[in-house]
């Protein structure tokens, strides 16, 4: 609330000036406006998927642990958040957790160990189908993959509990790092209908901020929870997420100071933003990458019978290498991204400094070597039409690209022209994103351009294991039994030296076999108002720990 200034008639001018200054002060110190280009679908941590959904829901619902990014080591450090402390037993097969005694849900009910157990029950329930479903392999689970609560949890009292993990598992803080949900609210709902419940848009949380108002496709207003142990007297009173779908309009509002923080700034706009004295430009490195997907299996056969037959083009690792050699990735990085990124070697990001194999280098653009490999594998231009063929089959395909992504549209043209130079004919098909990704996940394409975000902590199994029930994100159906064994060993208890060696073996296999053509790591460019102090821009996000923000 603004303290109104009472003026005497003889001090009207002075009063006016004071009132003006007070209003200006309120505008600049009580609110931070964050620009978003798309509205959210939900604020329920069970179903939050996009980065904004995750960022905002985690301000409303606390997890047992919080995290910092150690840039020097390239790793995450964890600390108790909703938990006051935790203690692992001698062989790390169980962890005893003590909750803070000063945390309440926004309806006044105290957070308890019952909420913790109930939350993990929901996250692992097949009927709920949360974003975490199927990842609780270190817990004792039932055949339907839900957590066996009796075996996995022991409630000691309202603020203390013990979590028990399976023998020979390798649990970590991240096994119990999920936002905790209020049992007394969620248990009133049918679990099969939680995805459409009012809880998704009217959350009862325990975090440093609470939802005050959500106007669809316009704004989301969070206000600080004065009772939160994280909130300080000078914490920002209001975090206001403004939905601005049009990029140029978003850019204009950043320059005018109407928006204080926005990410996904285009590289070509960095120079003009840097010229604004009230702005600073930062970048988050190594969390997302683009790639050319090369289906290792025959998509037509898979659609007909579910059979994993080798793709006639890309079922051969040598052909995949030829494709990678033919793509001038550096030209895209330099000309479109303007250097705001890094050429890829493997899917292990350079941000993981202790885990990346520095002896491996990006594949160099080499048309001569690409042509040689293709020729040795029997692909030649026999009739002089510029398209190579083998056994009467032309190397001619459709390159599928999602619409609305200028970088991928630009990259598709470069890839098309580069591969034409070695005799591969590509016709570009641009599809609406929902259609594109539906077809991609169904494995209907031979070749496409898409991207992934890198999980923290690093988790490779979902992306590269050949077992579909484990490698659900292995869209290209890449299969390598030695790689599977490496991934399984990484899931067991191993020494740091053994882990490092296994990761090097993983990277060498991936670099040699090119299951996809890796393109580049993309820097996420962030523009922010210099008035925001204690702002951290790192791989964990742009609004993380915003309760520590102070407005200058």
C-alpha positions as CSV (number, residue, x, y, z in Angstrom):
1,X,0.0,0.0,0.0
2,X,1.2,3.5,-0.8
3,X,1.3,5.9,2.1
4,X,-0.7,8.9,1.1
5,X,0.9,12.3,1.6
6,X,-1.2,14.8,3.5
7,X,-0.5,18.3,2.3
8,X,-1.2,21.7,3.7
9,X,-2.6,24.3,1.4
10,X,0.6,26.3,1.6
11,X,2.7,23.3,0.4
12,X,0.7,22.2,-2.6
13,X,3.7,22.2,-5.0
14,X,5.9,20.3,-2.5
15,X,3.1,17.8,-1.9
16,X,2.6,17.2,-5.6
17,X,6.4,16.5,-6.0
18,X,6.4,14.1,-3.1
19,X,3.3,12.3,-4.3
20,X,4.9,12.0,-7.8
21,X,8.1,10.6,-6.3
22,X,6.1,8.2,-4.1
23,X,4.2,6.8,-7.1
24,X,7.3,6.4,-9.1
25,X,9.0,4.7,-6.2
26,X,6.1,2.2,-6.0
27,X,6.2,1.5,-9.7
28,X,10.0,0.8,-9.7
29,X,10.4,-1.0,-6.4
30,X,7.3,-3.0,-5.9
31,X,7.0,-4.9,-9.2
32,X,9.1,-6.8,-11.7
33,X,7.4,-7.4,-15.1
34,X,8.5,-10.5,-16.9
35,X,7.6,-10.9,-20.5
36,X,6.2,-14.2,-21.9
37,X,5.3,-14.9,-25.4
38,X,2.8,-17.7,-24.6
39,X,0.2,-18.2,-21.8
40,X,0.5,-21.2,-19.5
41,X,-1.7,-24.3,-19.6
42,X,-1.4,-25.1,-15.9
43,X,0.3,-24.1,-12.6
44,X,-0.1,-27.7,-11.2
45,X,3.4,-29.2,-10.8
46,X,1.9,-32.6,-11.7
47,X,1.5,-31.4,-15.3
48,X,3.8,-28.3,-15.7
49,X,5.9,-29.0,-18.7
50,X,7.1,-25.7,-20.3
51,X,9.9,-23.7,-18.7
52,X,7.6,-20.8,-17.7
53,X,5.1,-23.3,-16.1
54,X,7.9,-24.9,-14.2
55,X,9.5,-21.6,-13.1
56,X,6.2,-20.1,-11.9
57,X,4.8,-23.3,-10.2
58,X,8.0,-23.7,-8.3
59,X,7.5,-20.2,-6.8
60,X,4.1,-21.3,-5.5
61,X,5.0,-24.9,-4.4
62,X,8.3,-25.6,-2.6
63,X,10.4,-28.7,-3.0
64,X,12.3,-30.4,-0.2
65,X,15.5,-29.2,-1.8
66,X,16.7,-26.1,-3.6
67,X,19.6,-25.8,-6.0
68,X,22.4,-23.5,-7.1
69,X,24.6,-23.7,-10.1
70,X,28.4,-24.0,-9.6
71,X,29.7,-22.4,-12.8
72,X,33.3,-23.2,-12.0
73,X,32.7,-27.0,-11.7
74,X,29.7,-27.1,-14.1
75,X,27.4,-28.9,-11.6
76,X,24.4,-28.4,-9.3
77,X,24.8,-27.9,-5.6
78,X,21.8,-28.7,-3.4
79,X,20.6,-27.3,-0.1
80,X,17.5,-27.9,2.2
81,X,14.5,-25.8,1.3
82,X,11.2,-27.1,2.5
83,X,13.3,-29.6,4.4
84,X,15.2,-28.3,7.4
85,X,17.8,-31.0,7.0
86,X,18.3,-34.5,5.6
87,X,20.7,-37.3,6.5
88,X,21.7,-40.3,4.4
89,X,22.3,-43.7,6.0
90,X,25.7,-45.3,5.7
91,X,25.0,-47.0,2.3
92,X,22.7,-44.2,0.9
93,X,19.8,-46.6,0.6
94,X,17.6,-44.4,2.9
95,X,17.4,-40.7,3.8
96,X,15.9,-39.2,6.9
97,X,14.2,-35.9,6.3
98,X,13.2,-33.2,8.8
99,X,10.8,-30.6,7.6
100,X,10.8,-26.9,8.6
101,X,8.4,-26.1,11.4
102,X,7.4,-22.7,10.0
103,X,5.8,-23.5,6.6
104,X,2.1,-23.2,6.0
105,X,-0.1,-23.6,3.0
106,X,-1.8,-20.4,1.8
107,X,-5.1,-21.5,3.4
108,X,-3.3,-21.6,6.8
109,X,-2.8,-25.3,7.2
110,X,0.7,-26.4,8.2
111,X,2.9,-28.4,5.8
112,X,3.5,-31.9,7.1
113,X,5.2,-35.2,6.3
114,X,1.7,-36.5,5.2
115,X,1.9,-33.9,2.3
116,X,5.3,-35.3,1.3
117,X,4.2,-38.9,1.1
118,X,0.9,-38.0,-0.6
119,X,2.7,-35.9,-3.2
120,X,5.0,-38.8,-4.3
121,X,2.0,-41.1,-4.4
122,X,0.3,-38.7,-6.9
123,X,3.5,-38.2,-9.0
124,X,3.9,-42.0,-9.4
125,X,0.2,-42.9,-9.9
126,X,-0.6,-44.3,-13.4
127,X,-4.1,-42.8,-13.1
128,X,-2.7,-39.3,-12.7
129,X,-0.1,-39.6,-15.5
130,X,2.1,-36.8,-14.1
131,X,5.2,-35.5,-15.8
132,X,7.3,-37.6,-13.3
133,X,5.4,-40.8,-14.0
134,X,7.8,-43.7,-14.5
135,X,11.0,-42.2,-13.2
136,X,10.9,-43.7,-9.7
137,X,13.0,-46.7,-10.4
138,X,15.1,-46.2,-7.3
139,X,12.0,-46.5,-5.1
140,X,10.2,-49.8,-4.3
141,X,7.5,-49.8,-6.9
142,X,4.5,-51.8,-7.9
143,X,4.0,-53.5,-11.4
144,X,2.2,-50.4,-12.6
145,X,5.3,-48.3,-11.7
146,X,3.6,-46.5,-8.8
147,X,5.6,-46.2,-5.6
148,X,5.0,-48.8,-3.0
149,X,4.3,-46.4,-0.1
150,X,4.6,-49.0,2.7
151,X,8.1,-50.1,1.6
152,X,9.4,-46.7,0.5
153,X,8.1,-44.3,3.2
154,X,8.2,-44.3,7.0
155,X,6.4,-41.5,8.7
156,X,8.1,-40.7,12.1
157,X,6.0,-37.7,13.0
158,X,4.3,-34.7,11.4
159,X,7.7,-33.1,10.6
160,X,9.9,-36.2,10.1
161,X,10.0,-39.1,7.7
162,X,12.3,-41.6,6.2
163,X,12.5,-42.5,2.5
164,X,13.9,-46.0,1.7
165,X,15.3,-46.9,-1.7
166,X,15.9,-50.3,-3.4
167,X,19.1,-52.1,-2.7
168,X,21.9,-51.5,-5.3
169,X,20.1,-48.3,-6.4
170,X,22.0,-45.0,-6.7
171,X,19.6,-42.4,-5.2
172,X,20.4,-38.7,-4.9
173,X,18.7,-35.5,-3.8
174,X,17.0,-35.4,-7.1
175,X,15.1,-38.5,-6.3
176,X,13.0,-36.5,-3.7
177,X,13.2,-33.2,-5.5
178,X,9.6,-32.7,-6.5
179,X,7.3,-29.8,-5.5
180,X,5.3,-30.8,-2.5
181,X,1.5,-30.6,-2.9
182,X,-1.2,-30.1,-0.2
183,X,-2.8,-33.4,0.6
184,X,-6.0,-31.8,2.1
185,X,-6.7,-30.0,-1.2
186,X,-5.7,-32.7,-3.8
187,X,-7.4,-35.6,-2.0
188,X,-10.8,-33.9,-2.6
189,X,-10.4,-34.5,-6.3
190,X,-10.8,-37.6,-8.4
191,X,-7.2,-38.6,-9.5
192,X,-8.3,-39.3,-13.0
193,X,-9.6,-35.8,-13.4
194,X,-6.7,-33.8,-11.8
195,X,-5.5,-32.7,-15.3
196,X,-8.7,-30.6,-15.6
197,X,-9.2,-29.7,-12.0
198,X,-9.6,-26.1,-10.8
199,X,-6.4,-26.7,-8.8
200,X,-4.5,-26.1,-12.0
201,X,-5.5,-22.5,-12.1
202,X,-6.2,-21.7,-8.5
203,X,-3.3,-23.1,-6.5
204,X,-2.9,-23.4,-2.8
205,X,0.8,-23.3,-2.3
206,X,3.5,-22.8,0.4
207,X,6.1,-20.9,-1.6
208,X,7.5,-17.4,-1.4
209,X,4.9,-16.2,-3.9
210,X,1.1,-16.7,-4.3
211,X,-1.2,-16.4,-7.3
212,X,-3.2,-13.2,-7.0
213,X,-4.7,-13.1,-10.4
214,X,-4.5,-15.0,-13.8
215,X,-6.2,-13.3,-16.8
216,X,-5.9,-15.7,-19.7
217,X,-3.6,-14.6,-22.5
218,X,-2.9,-11.3,-20.7
219,X,-1.1,-11.7,-17.4
220,X,-0.3,-13.7,-14.3
221,X,0.2,-11.8,-11.1
222,X,2.1,-13.3,-8.2
223,X,2.4,-11.4,-4.9
224,X,4.9,-12.2,-2.2
225,X,3.8,-14.5,0.7
226,X,4.6,-12.4,3.7
227,X,4.6,-15.5,5.9
228,X,7.3,-17.3,3.8
229,X,10.6,-17.9,5.5
230,X,12.2,-17.0,2.1
231,X,10.7,-13.6,1.9
232,X,12.7,-10.6,3.2
233,X,11.4,-7.1,3.9
234,X,12.9,-5.8,0.6
235,X,11.9,-8.8,-1.5
236,X,10.0,-7.7,-4.6
237,X,6.3,-7.4,-3.7
238,X,4.9,-8.5,-7.1
239,X,6.2,-10.6,-10.0
240,X,4.0,-9.8,-12.9
241,X,4.1,-12.1,-16.0
242,X,2.9,-10.3,-19.0
243,X,1.8,-12.3,-22.1
244,X,3.0,-10.6,-25.3
245,X,2.7,-13.0,-28.2
246,X,4.1,-10.7,-30.8
247,X,7.9,-10.6,-30.6
248,X,8.4,-7.1,-32.0
249,X,5.9,-5.8,-29.5
250,X,7.8,-7.6,-26.7
251,X,11.0,-6.1,-27.9
252,X,9.5,-2.6,-28.0
253,X,8.2,-2.9,-24.4
254,X,11.6,-4.0,-23.2
255,X,13.2,-1.0,-24.7
256,X,10.5,1.3,-23.2
257,X,11.0,-0.2,-19.7
258,X,7.4,-1.6,-19.7
259,X,8.9,-5.1,-19.4
260,X,11.8,-5.7,-17.0
261,X,12.9,-9.2,-18.0
262,X,12.5,-11.4,-21.1
263,X,14.4,-14.2,-22.6
264,X,14.7,-15.8,-26.0
265,X,15.9,-12.5,-27.5
266,X,17.0,-12.9,-31.1
267,X,20.7,-12.5,-31.7
268,X,20.2,-9.7,-34.3
269,X,18.5,-7.6,-31.6
270,X,21.3,-7.7,-29.0
271,X,23.1,-4.7,-30.3
272,X,20.1,-2.4,-30.2
273,X,19.2,-3.6,-26.7
274,X,22.7,-3.1,-25.4
275,X,22.4,0.6,-26.5
276,X,19.6,1.1,-24.0
277,X,21.2,2.4,-20.8
278,X,18.7,0.8,-18.5
279,X,19.2,-2.7,-19.9
280,X,21.8,-5.5,-19.6
281,X,22.1,-8.5,-21.7
282,X,23.0,-12.0,-20.4
283,X,22.9,-15.5,-21.7
284,X,22.2,-18.9,-20.4
285,X,24.5,-21.4,-22.1
286,X,24.1,-25.1,-23.0
287,X,20.6,-26.0,-22.0
288,X,19.1,-26.5,-25.5
289,X,20.3,-27.8,-28.9
290,X,19.0,-28.4,-32.4
291,X,19.7,-31.5,-34.4
292,X,18.8,-33.1,-37.7
293,X,16.8,-36.2,-36.8
294,X,17.8,-39.3,-38.9
295,X,15.3,-42.1,-38.4
296,X,17.3,-45.3,-37.8
297,X,14.3,-47.4,-38.6
298,X,11.9,-47.7,-41.5
299,X,9.0,-45.4,-40.6
300,X,6.5,-47.1,-43.0
301,X,7.2,-50.6,-41.7
302,X,7.0,-49.3,-38.1
303,X,3.6,-47.7,-38.8
304,X,2.3,-50.9,-40.4
305,X,3.5,-53.5,-38.0
306,X,5.5,-51.9,-35.2
307,X,8.6,-53.7,-36.5
308,X,12.0,-52.0,-36.1
309,X,13.5,-52.6,-39.6
310,X,16.6,-50.6,-40.5
311,X,16.0,-47.4,-42.4
312,X,17.2,-47.8,-46.0
313,X,19.0,-44.5,-45.7
314,X,19.9,-43.8,-42.1
315,X,20.0,-47.3,-40.7
316,X,23.7,-47.2,-41.6
317,X,26.0,-45.3,-39.3
318,X,28.4,-44.5,-42.2
319,X,25.6,-42.8,-44.1
320,X,24.7,-40.8,-41.0
321,X,28.3,-39.7,-40.7
322,X,28.2,-38.6,-44.4
323,X,25.2,-36.5,-43.7
324,X,26.8,-34.8,-40.7
325,X,30.0,-34.1,-42.7
326,X,27.9,-32.4,-45.4
327,X,26.2,-29.9,-43.1
328,X,27.9,-26.6,-42.7
329,X,26.8,-26.0,-39.1
330,X,29.3,-23.3,-38.4
331,X,27.7,-21.1,-41.1
332,X,24.4,-21.3,-39.3
333,X,26.0,-20.6,-36.0
334,X,27.9,-17.5,-37.4
335,X,25.3,-16.1,-39.8
336,X,22.0,-16.7,-37.9
337,X,23.0,-17.1,-34.3
338,X,25.8,-14.6,-34.7
339,X,28.0,-16.7,-32.5
340,X,25.5,-17.0,-29.7
341,X,26.0,-20.7,-29.3
342,X,28.6,-23.5,-29.8
343,X,29.0,-26.4,-32.2
344,X,27.9,-29.7,-30.8
345,X,30.0,-32.8,-30.4
346,X,27.7,-35.1,-28.4
347,X,24.5,-34.6,-26.3
348,X,26.6,-33.9,-23.2
349,X,26.5,-30.2,-22.8
350,X,29.7,-28.1,-22.3
351,X,28.1,-26.7,-19.1
352,X,28.9,-30.1,-17.5
353,X,32.6,-29.3,-17.4
354,X,33.7,-32.3,-15.4
355,X,31.8,-34.8,-17.6
356,X,32.5,-33.7,-21.2
357,X,35.2,-35.4,-23.2
358,X,37.4,-32.6,-24.3
359,X,39.4,-34.8,-26.6
360,X,36.5,-35.1,-29.0
361,X,36.0,-32.3,-31.6
362,X,33.0,-31.2,-33.6
363,X,32.7,-32.8,-37.0
364,X,34.1,-30.6,-39.7
365,X,32.2,-29.6,-42.8
366,X,33.8,-31.8,-45.5
367,X,31.9,-32.4,-48.7
368,X,34.7,-34.4,-50.3
369,X,34.8,-36.9,-47.4
370,X,31.0,-37.1,-47.4
371,X,30.8,-37.9,-51.1
372,X,33.5,-40.6,-50.6
373,X,31.6,-42.3,-47.9
374,X,28.4,-42.3,-49.9
375,X,30.2,-43.6,-53.0
376,X,31.8,-46.4,-50.9
377,X,28.4,-47.4,-49.6
378,X,27.0,-47.7,-53.1
379,X,25.3,-44.4,-53.5
380,X,26.2,-42.9,-56.9
381,X,24.6,-40.6,-59.5
382,X,24.2,-43.0,-62.4
383,X,22.1,-40.9,-64.7
384,X,23.6,-37.5,-64.2
385,X,20.5,-35.8,-62.7
386,X,22.4,-34.7,-59.6
387,X,20.7,-37.2,-57.3
388,X,22.6,-40.2,-56.0
389,X,20.9,-43.6,-56.1
390,X,21.4,-47.2,-55.0
391,X,19.7,-50.3,-56.3
392,X,17.4,-48.1,-58.4
393,X,16.3,-46.1,-55.3
394,X,17.0,-42.3,-55.3
395,X,18.3,-40.6,-52.2
396,X,15.3,-38.3,-52.2
397,X,13.4,-37.4,-49.0
398,X,11.2,-34.8,-47.3
399,X,12.8,-32.7,-44.6
400,X,10.2,-31.9,-42.0
401,X,10.4,-28.7,-39.9
402,X,8.0,-27.1,-37.4
403,X,6.6,-23.7,-38.3
404,X,7.1,-20.6,-36.2
405,X,10.8,-21.2,-35.5
406,X,13.0,-18.8,-37.7
407,X,16.2,-20.6,-36.7
408,X,14.9,-24.0,-37.8
409,X,13.4,-22.5,-41.0
410,X,16.8,-21.0,-41.9
411,X,18.7,-24.2,-40.9
412,X,16.4,-26.3,-43.1
413,X,17.4,-24.3,-46.2
414,X,21.1,-24.6,-45.4
415,X,20.8,-28.4,-44.8
416,X,18.8,-28.7,-48.0
417,X,21.5,-26.9,-50.0
418,X,24.4,-28.7,-48.3
419,X,23.0,-32.2,-48.9
420,X,22.1,-31.3,-52.5
421,X,25.9,-30.7,-53.0
422,X,26.5,-34.4,-52.2
423,X,23.5,-35.7,-54.3
424,X,20.8,-36.0,-51.6
425,X,17.6,-34.4,-52.7
426,X,15.5,-32.9,-49.9
427,X,12.1,-31.2,-50.2
428,X,11.2,-29.0,-47.2
429,X,7.8,-29.5,-45.5
430,X,6.8,-27.0,-42.8
431,X,4.2,-28.3,-40.4
432,X,2.2,-26.7,-37.6
433,X,4.0,-27.5,-34.4
434,X,1.3,-29.7,-32.8
435,X,1.1,-31.8,-36.0
436,X,4.9,-31.9,-36.4
437,X,5.6,-33.2,-32.9
438,X,2.8,-35.6,-33.0
439,X,4.2,-37.2,-36.1
440,X,7.8,-37.0,-34.8
441,X,6.9,-38.9,-31.6
442,X,5.1,-41.5,-33.7
443,X,8.3,-41.9,-35.7
444,X,6.6,-41.1,-39.0
445,X,9.5,-39.1,-40.5
446,X,12.7,-40.1,-42.2
447,X,14.4,-36.8,-41.6
448,X,13.5,-33.7,-39.6
449,X,14.9,-30.7,-37.6
450,X,14.0,-30.3,-34.0
451,X,15.6,-29.7,-30.6
452,X,15.9,-30.9,-27.0
453,X,16.5,-29.3,-23.6
454,X,19.1,-30.8,-21.4
455,X,18.0,-32.2,-18.1
456,X,19.8,-31.1,-14.9
457,X,21.2,-33.3,-13.5
458,X,22.4,-35.0,-16.6
459,X,20.2,-38.0,-17.5
460,X,21.0,-39.8,-20.7
461,X,18.9,-43.0,-20.5
462,X,15.6,-41.5,-21.7
463,X,17.2,-40.2,-24.8
464,X,19.6,-42.9,-25.9
465,X,18.6,-46.3,-24.4
466,X,17.2,-48.7,-27.1
467,X,14.5,-50.1,-24.9
468,X,11.4,-48.0,-25.7
469,X,10.1,-48.3,-22.1
470,X,13.3,-46.7,-20.9
471,X,14.3,-44.6,-23.8
472,X,11.0,-42.9,-24.5
473,X,12.8,-39.8,-26.0
474,X,14.9,-42.0,-28.3
475,X,12.8,-40.8,-31.3
476,X,15.3,-42.0,-33.9
477,X,15.2,-45.6,-32.4
478,X,19.0,-45.7,-32.2
479,X,20.2,-49.1,-31.0
480,X,23.6,-50.0,-29.6
481,X,23.8,-52.8,-27.0
482,X,27.2,-51.6,-25.7
483,X,25.7,-48.1,-25.2
484,X,22.8,-49.7,-23.3
485,X,25.2,-51.4,-21.0
486,X,27.1,-48.2,-20.4
487,X,23.8,-46.4,-19.5
488,X,22.8,-49.2,-17.2
489,X,26.2,-49.1,-15.4
490,X,25.8,-45.3,-15.0
491,X,22.6,-46.0,-13.1
492,X,24.4,-48.2,-10.6
493,X,26.8,-47.3,-7.8
494,X,30.1,-46.5,-9.4
495,X,33.2,-44.4,-8.3
496,X,33.7,-41.0,-9.8
497,X,36.6,-42.3,-11.9
498,X,34.4,-45.1,-13.3
499,X,31.6,-42.7,-14.0
500,X,34.0,-40.4,-15.9
501,X,35.4,-43.4,-17.9
502,X,31.8,-44.6,-18.8
503,X,30.8,-41.1,-19.9
504,X,33.9,-41.0,-22.2
505,X,32.9,-44.3,-23.7
506,X,29.3,-43.1,-24.2
507,X,30.6,-39.9,-26.0
508,X,33.0,-41.8,-28.2
509,X,30.2,-44.2,-29.4
510,X,27.8,-41.4,-30.1
511,X,30.4,-39.3,-31.9
512,X,31.4,-42.3,-34.1
513,X,27.9,-43.5,-34.9
514,X,26.0,-40.2,-35.2
515,X,22.5,-41.4,-34.3
516,X,21.5,-37.9,-35.3
517,X,23.3,-35.0,-36.9
518,X,24.1,-32.7,-33.9
519,X,24.0,-29.1,-34.9
520,X,24.7,-26.5,-32.1
521,X,24.1,-25.6,-28.5
522,X,21.9,-22.4,-28.5
523,X,22.5,-19.6,-26.0
524,X,19.3,-18.4,-24.4
525,X,19.7,-14.6,-24.6
526,X,18.1,-12.6,-21.7
527,X,17.4,-8.9,-21.5
528,X,16.9,-7.4,-18.0
529,X,16.4,-4.0,-16.4
530,X,19.5,-3.0,-14.5
531,X,17.3,-2.1,-11.5
532,X,17.0,-5.8,-10.6
533,X,19.7,-6.7,-8.2
534,X,20.7,-10.3,-7.3
535,X,19.5,-11.6,-10.6
536,X,21.0,-14.9,-11.5
537,X,21.2,-16.0,-15.1
538,X,22.5,-19.5,-15.3
539,X,21.4,-23.0,-16.7
540,X,18.8,-23.3,-13.9
541,X,16.7,-20.5,-15.2
542,X,16.1,-16.7,-15.3
543,X,13.6,-16.3,-12.5
544,X,15.0,-18.9,-10.0
545,X,15.4,-17.6,-6.5
546,X,13.6,-14.4,-7.4
547,X,12.7,-14.0,-3.7
548,X,16.3,-12.7,-3.4
549,X,15.8,-10.0,-6.0
550,X,16.1,-6.4,-4.8
551,X,15.0,-3.4,-6.8
552,X,17.5,-0.6,-6.8
